[in-house]
Amino acid sequence: MSPNNNSDKIRIGVIGAGGNTTKLHIPGLLAQDGVEIMSVANRTMASGQRVADEFNIPRVAADWQEIIEDPSLDAVCIGTWPYMHAPMTIASLEAGKHVLCEARMALNADQGHEMLDASRRHPRLVAQIVPAPHTLAFDRTIMEMIGAGYIGELITVDGRISMADFPNPDSAITWRQDRDMSGNNIMAMGIWYEAMMRWVGPMSTVAAVGQAVVPHRVDDTGRRVAMTIPDHVDIIGNLEQGGQLRFSVSTVLGHAPAGVDVCIFGTEGTLRLLQAGSDPMTLFGGKRGEDGLSAVEIDPAKRGAWRVEEEFINAIRGTEPVTHTDLATAVKYMEWSDAVTQSLRTGQSVAMP
């Protein structure tokens, strides 16, 4: 069924049409030549109908199985919460359909490996996880500078990611505070680790401490619910290539000096990716003997951008491979997320697989 040349139509079903799906994935897929979105399944028929009306999608499915069982569809775009990613991805592949699945990959690494195994059983089908987007404009430049010896030998990566503001006990409970829905990937921890892996590779050991600064919230029924997922985490460990990584993620730091501040320190130079306040994210660099850091001009030809849907369709047509993000890479950040969770629970350093 899968298209094998540029003239073939690719017919897609959408499962889960929330914010990212309606803002990015549906418009991005429809922008590709020869792509049709034929069906959508959402949490309710009414919400599915609203999405269908907005994007002129012909059919609203009663449930996600209806889309997977539809023989007229070539591919599935999964935009649900993480707890359904593994069963839907595996079922789609077993039904002979290509899969574009929203991040986070799954609840845990075991589910991630099941997804990867399913994709390997069906090598002619494309399976792609939506990638970490924040650093796409800078990734190639950072990788090339490190590879060319700009920083010398890596000493440490020091990353601080701060979202939101002072703790707010009255904030609504979302799926991100529900481990049954979100799994072991805490806050924006996994997507930033995925980005840093592009630059310096994976960690070999992980030690973490964390806390739920807001220990409980009240749900829609008036019930007080314990927060079992931290809202502040500090992680440290060794990198496989040598050097160390220290990483802090928080949603409860008032007046944090920057939302993004990631420094890559080496024996001969330093790189710093910084986003403070409303300023755009900027890469800075400085070599030994220079007077501090200065902005790095990014070659427009090397400035990456969001093109997930284009890459997915091109991979189906065989014109380019999936690079952002293949399932083997996604499994690595799931293994790391599990290691962070294990360290938080035991207080011990955890060796990566």
C-alpha positions as semicolon CSV with decimal commas, in nm:
position;residue;x (nm);y (nm);z (nm)
1;M;0,000;0,000;0,000
2;S;0,285;0,237;0,074
3;P;0,362;0,497;-0,194
4;N;0,690;0,443;-0,371
5;N;0,725;0,745;-0,598
6;N;0,659;1,116;-0,590
7;S;0,333;1,091;-0,786
8;D;0,162;0,863;-0,535
9;K;-0,096;1,002;-0,299
10;I;-0,028;0,951;0,070
11;R;-0,346;0,919;0,273
12;I;-0,317;0,985;0,646
13;G;-0,534;0,933;0,952
14;V;-0,487;1,149;1,262
15;I;-0,530;1,012;1,614
16;G;-0,540;1,281;1,880
17;A;-0,581;1,635;1,752
18;G;-0,465;1,858;2,034
19;G;-0,251;2,171;2,031
20;N;0,065;2,051;1,853
21;T;-0,131;1,841;1,606
22;T;-0,361;2,121;1,495
23;K;-0,093;2,390;1,509
24;L;0,191;2,200;1,343
25;H;0,131;1,847;1,221
26;I;-0,195;1,876;1,029
27;P;-0,095;2,202;0,851
28;G;0,256;2,067;0,794
29;L;0,131;1,745;0,640
30;L;-0,128;1,919;0,423
31;A;0,145;2,150;0,293
32;Q;0,321;1,851;0,130
33;D;0,236;1,770;-0,230
34;G;0,017;1,466;-0,276
35;V;-0,081;1,431;0,092
36;E;-0,441;1,395;0,203
37;I;-0,568;1,368;0,560
38;M;-0,871;1,146;0,528
39;S;-0,979;1,078;0,886
40;V;-0,942;1,207;1,241
41;A;-1,015;1,050;1,580
42;N;-1,015;1,269;1,888
43;R;-1,125;1,228;2,250
44;T;-1,488;1,284;2,148
45;M;-1,675;1,278;1,820
46;A;-1,766;1,644;1,875
47;S;-1,406;1,758;1,917
48;G;-1,305;1,543;1,620
49;Q;-1,576;1,704;1,411
50;R;-1,448;2,053;1,498
51;V;-1,102;1,958;1,374
52;A;-1,247;1,795;1,063
53;D;-1,446;2,110;0,986
54;E;-1,142;2,334;1,036
55;F;-0,916;2,136;0,803
56;N;-1,173;1,988;0,562
57;I;-1,103;1,631;0,675
58;P;-1,367;1,403;0,520
59;R;-1,424;1,155;0,805
60;V;-1,443;1,155;1,184
61;A;-1,361;0,816;1,332
62;A;-1,537;0,682;1,641
63;D;-1,209;0,561;1,794
64;W;-0,841;0,512;1,718
65;Q;-0,881;0,147;1,617
66;E;-1,107;0,255;1,333
67;I;-0,824;0,460;1,184
68;I;-0,566;0,185;1,222
69;E;-0,802;-0,071;1,067
70;D;-0,886;0,152;0,770
71;P;-0,726;-0,016;0,464
72;S;-0,741;0,304;0,260
73;L;-0,489;0,483;0,484
74;D;-0,113;0,469;0,429
75;A;0,005;0,644;0,744
76;V;-0,099;0,754;1,092
77;C;-0,012;1,070;1,283
78;I;-0,039;1,009;1,659
79;G;-0,091;1,318;1,873
80;T;-0,219;1,167;2,197
81;W;-0,066;1,183;2,543
82;P;0,235;0,952;2,593
83;Y;0,046;0,668;2,765
84;M;-0,106;0,566;2,430
85;H;0,198;0,612;2,208
86;A;0,331;0,257;2,234
87;P;0,006;0,065;2,176
88;M;-0,098;0,292;1,889
89;T;0,244;0,294;1,721
90;I;0,282;-0,083;1,744
91;A;-0,073;-0,146;1,620
92;S;-0,021;0,094;1,329
93;L;0,300;-0,076;1,220
94;E;0,143;-0,421;1,250
95;A;-0,141;-0,291;1,030
96;G;0,111;-0,187;0,763
97;K;0,098;0,188;0,822
98;H;0,378;0,443;0,852
99;V;0,380;0,629;1,185
100;L;0,458;0,983;1,292
101;C;0,427;0,986;1,672
102;E;0,431;1,290;1,898
103;A;0,699;1,318;2,165
104;R;0,739;1,200;2,435
105;M;0,813;0,861;2,286
106;A;0,638;0,650;2,552
107;L;0,586;0,602;2,925
108;N;0,922;0,433;2,978
109;A;1,212;0,265;2,805
110;D;1,047;-0,078;2,802
111;Q;0,763;0,062;2,591
112;G;1,017;0,248;2,377
113;H;1,202;-0,076;2,304
114;E;0,873;-0,246;2,212
115;M;0,809;0,034;1,961
116;L;1,162;0,003;1,822
117;D;1,129;-0,374;1,792
118;A;0,800;-0,334;1,604
119;S;0,961;-0,091;1,362
120;R;1,246;-0,334;1,300
121;R;0,994;-0,606;1,221
122;H;0,859;-0,377;0,949
123;P;1,168;-0,217;0,792
124;R;0,976;-0,091;0,489
125;L;0,758;0,128;0,709
126;V;0,867;0,468;0,836
127;A;0,845;0,521;1,213
128;Q;0,934;0,866;1,339
129;I;0,910;1,047;1,674
130;V;0,852;1,423;1,673
131;P;1,190;1,572;1,770
132;A;1,308;1,822;2,027
133;P;1,264;2,150;1,835
134;H;1,425;2,417;2,051
135;T;1,780;2,399;1,919
136;L;1,727;2,304;1,554
137;A;1,861;2,637;1,430
138;F;2,191;2,585;1,615
139;D;2,254;2,210;1,620
140;R;2,464;2,179;1,305
141;T;2,680;2,477;1,396
142;I;2,740;2,350;1,751
143;M;2,823;1,999;1,629
144;E;3,062;2,126;1,361
145;M;3,238;2,365;1,598
146;I;3,293;2,091;1,854
147;G;3,399;1,845;1,583
148;A;3,649;2,095;1,441
149;G;3,816;2,134;1,781
150;Y;3,675;2,475;1,878
151;I;3,636;2,379;2,245
152;G;3,927;2,133;2,257
153;E;3,851;1,841;2,486
154;L;3,513;1,852;2,656
155;I;3,522;1,924;3,029
156;T;3,155;1,967;3,112
157;V;2,814;2,066;2,984
158;D;2,624;2,289;3,227
159;G;2,256;2,330;3,135
160;R;1,986;2,521;3,320
161;I;1,630;2,522;3,187
162;S;1,376;2,730;3,378
163;M;1,011;2,748;3,278
164;A;0,715;2,923;3,442
165;D;0,778;3,126;3,760
166;F;0,737;3,105;4,136
167;P;0,548;2,796;4,261
168;N;0,172;2,816;4,203
169;P;-0,029;2,565;4,409
170;D;-0,347;2,684;4,239
171;S;-0,234;2,590;3,890
172;A;-0,439;2,325;3,712
173;I;-0,331;1,960;3,708
174;T;-0,224;1,859;3,357
175;W;-0,116;1,530;3,205
176;R;0,243;1,635;3,273
177;Q;0,177;1,597;3,647
178;D;0,017;1,254;3,602
179;R;0,272;0,972;3,581
180;D;0,010;0,734;3,440
181;M;-0,032;0,969;3,144
182;S;0,320;1,110;3,101
183;G;0,551;0,837;3,228
184;N;0,907;0,893;3,348
185;N;0,993;1,191;3,128
186;I;0,980;1,487;3,369
187;M;0,885;1,836;3,248
188;A;1,101;1,929;2,944
189;M;1,384;1,707;3,064
190;G;1,380;1,456;2,779
191;I;1,360;1,697;2,488
192;W;1,660;1,893;2,616
193;Y;1,860;1,577;2,672
194;E;1,776;1,475;2,315
195;A;1,912;1,808;2,192
196;M;2,229;1,784;2,399
197;M;2,287;1,428;2,275
198;R;2,312;1,574;1,925
199;W;2,609;1,782;2,038
200;V;2,798;1,564;2,286
201;G;2,641;1,219;2,276
202;P;2,474;1,027;2,560
203;M;2,558;1,002;2,928
204;S;2,712;0,689;3,079
205;T;2,608;0,751;3,442
206;V;2,323;0,948;3,596
207;A;2,264;1,079;3,949
208;A;1,963;1,297;4,028
209;V;1,788;1,478;4,309
210;G;1,449;1,642;4,278
211;Q;1,147;1,767;4,463
212;A;0,782;1,846;4,416
213;V;0,791;2,203;4,544
214;V;0,413;2,209;4,495
215;P;0,336;1,887;4,687
216;H;-0,031;1,864;4,593
217;R;-0,296;2,026;4,374
218;V;-0,674;2,015;4,372
219;D;-0,838;1,849;4,071
220;D;-1,166;1,937;3,899
221;T;-1,367;1,733;4,148
222;G;-1,219;1,910;4,451
223;R;-0,996;1,616;4,544
224;R;-0,643;1,690;4,667
225;V;-0,392;1,499;4,455
226;A;-0,032;1,431;4,553
227;M;0,225;1,543;4,296
228;T;0,455;1,244;4,239
229;I;0,643;1,406;3,950
230;P;0,906;1,663;4,055
231;D;0,884;2,023;3,942
232;H;1,254;2,082;4,013
233;V;1,530;1,834;3,919
234;D;1,911;1,848;3,926
235;I;2,104;1,584;3,731
236;I;2,475;1,513;3,709
237;G;2,682;1,239;3,552
238;N;2,950;1,131;3,309
239;L;2,935;1,143;2,931
240;E;3,030;0,845;2,715
241;Q;3,278;1,053;2,514
242;G;3,443;1,186;2,831
243;G;3,362;1,488;3,038
244;Q;3,059;1,550;3,254
245;L;2,708;1,693;3,229
246;R;2,518;1,891;3,489
247;F;2,157;1,968;3,408
248;S;1,882;2,148;3,598
249;V;1,517;2,166;3,492
250;S;1,260;2,363;3,690
251;T;0,914;2,515;3,666
252;V;0,925;2,685;4,007
253;L;1,211;2,937;3,999
254;G;1,097;3,297;4,031
255;H;1,307;3,564;3,863
256;A;1,535;3,306;3,703
257;P;1,800;3,496;3,506
258;A;1,738;3,297;3,189
259;G;1,493;3,042;3,056
260;V;1,771;2,863;2,867
261;D;2,137;2,875;2,962
262;V;2,352;2,588;2,837
263;C;2,731;2,615;2,846
264;I;2,970;2,369;2,683
265;F;3,312;2,407;2,847
266;G;3,626;2,266;2,689
267;T;4,000;2,286;2,736
268;E;4,035;2,544;2,456
269;G;3,698;2,714;2,422
270;T;3,345;2,764;2,548
271;L;3,006;2,769;2,376
272;R;2,694;2,914;2,538
273;L;2,334;2,886;2,417
274;L;2,130;3,153;2,592
275;Q;1,773;3,276;2,593
276;A;1,690;3,536;2,857
277;G;1,355;3,709;2,889
278;S;1,204;3,794;2,551
279;D;1,541;3,789;2,372
280;P;1,583;3,536;2,091
281;M;1,794;3,230;2,160
282;T;2,155;3,309;2,070
283;L;2,476;3,108;2,046
284;F;2,793;3,260;2,191
285;G;3,150;3,136;2,172
286;G;3,495;3,221;2,299
287;K;3,839;3,065;2,261
288;R;4,134;3,060;2,497
289;G;4,300;3,402;2,491
290;E;3,995;3,588;2,360
291;D;3,823;3,861;2,557
292;G;3,511;3,677;2,669
293;L;3,224;3,539;2,461
294;S;3,082;3,689;2,143
295;A;2,778;3,600;1,934
296;V;2,833;3,324;1,676
297;E;2,695;3,409;1,335
298;I;2,496;3,112;1,207
299;D;2,545;3,039;0,838
300;P;2,192;3,044;0,687
301;A;2,278;2,727;0,496
302;K;2,342;2,552;0,828
303;R;2,045;2,692;1,018
304;G;1,807;2,406;1,080
305;A;1,433;2,454;1,109
306;W;1,113;2,266;1,180
307;R;1,045;2,029;0,891
308;V;0,921;1,717;1,067
309;E;0,620;1,661;0,846
310;E;0,823;1,716;0,529
311;E;1,088;1,469;0,646
312;F;0,821;1,210;0,730
313;I;0,662;1,231;0,386
314;N;1,000;1,230;0,211
315;A;1,102;0,922;0,410
316;I;0,784;0,743;0,301
317;R;0,869;0,829;-0,059
318;G;1,228;0,717;-0,012
319;T;1,391;1,051;-0,088
320;E;1,555;1,104;0,254
321;P;1,603;0,912;0,579
322;V;1,452;1,005;0,912
323;T;1,701;1,199;1,120
324;H;1,468;1,390;1,356
325;T;1,391;1,162;1,534
326;D;1,438;0,792;1,460
327;L;1,318;0,543;1,720
328;A;1,668;0,425;1,818
329;T;1,757;0,780;1,921
330;A;1,428;0,826;2,104
331;V;1,489;0,507;2,302
332;K;1,811;0,661;2,434
333;Y;1,629;0,952;2,593
334;M;1,372;0,710;2,732
335;E;1,650;0,500;2,889
336;W;1,797;0,819;3,034
337;S;1,458;0,930;3,170
338;D;1,420;0,591;3,339
339;A;1,770;0,625;3,487
340;V;1,686;0,969;3,626
341;T;1,368;0,831;3,783
342;Q;1,556;0,536;3,933
343;S;1,820;0,767;4,079
344;L;1,553;0,996;4,224
345;R;1,392;0,700;4,398
346;T;1,706;0,528;4,525
347;G;1,945;0,818;4,584
348;Q;2,211;0,626;4,392
349;S;2,403;0,683;4,071
350;V;2,269;0,471;3,784
351;A;2,476;0,329;3,498
352;M;2,317;0,369;3,156
353;P;2,251;0,055;2,949
